Amino acid sequence: MNDIDPKKTYINTGLIVINVLFFFFLTAQGRTEYDMRMMLRYGACYEPLIVEEHQYWRLLTACFMHFGMAHLVNNMLVLFALGDAVEREMGHVPYLIAYILSGIGGNVVSTLYNLSLRRAVISAGASGAVFGVMGMLLCMVLRRGPAFSGMSLQRLVISIILSIYLGTVDGGVDVAAHVGGLICGFLICMIIYRPGGYRRI
């Protein structure tokens, strides 16, 4: 295939647009903060439906759903701030693959964690995938240094720890999905990332 401009962040921009459009679609159906029946109908994670009804597709669809405008804005701001640099460095298709797998991985970890506590929780959000992007960036900084991102390893690690901590003090945050997405993003990046070696799809 022909080379695609590595400076353009087609995938990250597209992911943000999809999240925003899906949010407004859901908003037209009901109150995303309170209408849990509607959120379940359109793909939020819920352990009984995933495990007992084998509705595994929820592990993906939930990555594009948000409980209210603040939830959406917070995730999209972080994705916008970090995702462009990661996509430019990793490449378009590898970035998309890593993002999706991080989101699914985060939801898998969340599901298993809730099952271990014998509780059922309705959850959704791009946070697992966004933390996956943080994991990818951490991998890149470890392998290439801060030169390409302008962020030191120490600053990045502190930012990640602070983000996880802030989630633990908010009872409505799915910390398991955050940690799961972070780990998945880091491991996937370790496997598929080739510094300076990707410029084709």
N, C-alpha and C positions, 0 to 999 in steps of 0.2 A: 504494500500500500504506500501511498504518498506520505511524505512527512507532514505532520500537523504541527503548527507553531507551538512550541513548548511554553512560550510566554503567555499564551491564552489559557485561562482557567475555565474551559468549557464545562467540565464536570462539576466543579465546586459551585459555579454559578447556577448550573442546571439543578443541582440538589437543593440549593436555597430556594429557587423558584418553585420546584415541586412541593417542598414543605409549605411554602406560603400559600400556594394555590389550593393544596389539600386542606389547609387550615380554614381558608375562607369557604371551601365547599362544606366542611363539617359545621362551620358556624351557621351556614344557611339551613342546616338540618336541625340544629338545637344548640344549647349552651354547652360548650365543650368542657367547662369547669364542673358542671353539675349533672349533665345528662349521661349517666354511665351506660344506660341501655343503648343509647345512640352510639357511643364510643365503642361498645362491644360489637354492635351491628356492623361497624365499618372497619374493625380489625384490631382493636386494642388487645393487649395480652391479658389472658386470664387462665390460670393454671388448669382448672377443670376442663376447659374447652380445648386447651392445647394437649393435655395428657390423656384425658378420657375420650375426647371426641376427635383426637388426632388432627386438630386444626393448626398444623405447624406453620401455615402461611402467616399466622398472626405474628410470628417472630420477626417477619420482615415488614408487614404493613404497619405495625406499631411504631416502627422507626420514623414514620412520616406523619405521626399524629401528635397533637399537643393539647394539654389541658389549659386553655386560655392564652391570651395574647402575650402575657409576660413570659410564660413558659416558652413560647415560640421565639420571641425576640431574644431572650437570653441565649438560647441555643444557636440561633442564626448569627448573632453577633460574634460568638466564639468561632463558629464555623467560617465566617467571612474573614476573621482576623488570622486564623491559622491555616485554613484549608487551601488558600491560594498558593502559599509557599510550599506546602507539602505536595500539591498536585504538580507544580512546576518542577520540583525536584524528582518526584517519583515517576511522573508520566501519567497521561490521562487514564488509560485503561487500568493499569495497576492501582491507581488511586481509587477508582470506582470500585474495583474488586475488594480492596482493603477496607474501604468505607462500609460497603454493604455487609461484608463478613464480620466486621467489628460490631455493627449494629445488631446483627443476628446473634453473634457470640455474647454480647452483653445481655440480651434478652434470655438466652439460654441459661447463663449464669444466674440471672435474676429468678428465672423459673425454678431452677434446681434449689436455689437458696430458700425460696418460699415453700417449696415442697418439703425441704428438710425441717422447716419450722411448722409444717402442717397448717399452713395458712394459704388462703386464696386472695390475690390482690389484682385489681385492675390497674394495668400500667401501660404507659405509652410515652413516646418522646424520642427525639434524636440524640439524647444525651449519651447513650451507649456508643453510638457511632462517632459523636463529637469527641468523646474521651478516647475513642480509637484513633482519631486524628492526632490527639495529644501524644498517644503512644507511638505513632509513626514519627512524629517530630522528635520525640525523645530518642528513638532509634537512630534517626538521621544525625542528630547532634552528637551522639556517642560515636558514630562512624565517621563523620566528616568534620566535626567541630562546629562552633557557632558561626563561622564565617558566612555561610549561605543564608542563615535565618536571622542573624543579628541578635540571637538570644543565647546567653551562656547556659551551660548545663545546670549550674547552681540555680539560676533564676527560673529555668524551666521546671526543675524538680520542685522548687518551692511553690510555684504556681499550681502544679498538679496536686501537691499535698494540700494546699489551701483550698483548692476546688473540691477535693474529696471531703475535707473536714467540714466545709460549709454545708455540704450535702448531709452530713451526719447530724447536724444541729437542726435540720429542717425535717420534721417527721414525714413530710409528703414526698421526699426525694428517694428515688430508687438507687441507693448507693451501690448495691450489688451489680446493677447494670452498668454503672459508671466504672467500677473496678474491672468488671468483666470485659467491657469494651476497651479499656485502657490496655489490659494485658493482651487481648486479641490483636489490637492495632499494632502493638510493639512486636509481637511474634510474627504476624503476617508480614510486616515490613522487613523483619530480619530475613524472611524466606524469599520474598519477591523483589526487594529493593536492590538495584545495582547502581551504585553511585556513578553518575555521568554516563551510564550505559543504555539509557532508554530514551529514544526520541521517535519511535514509530508505534502505531497501533496495529 
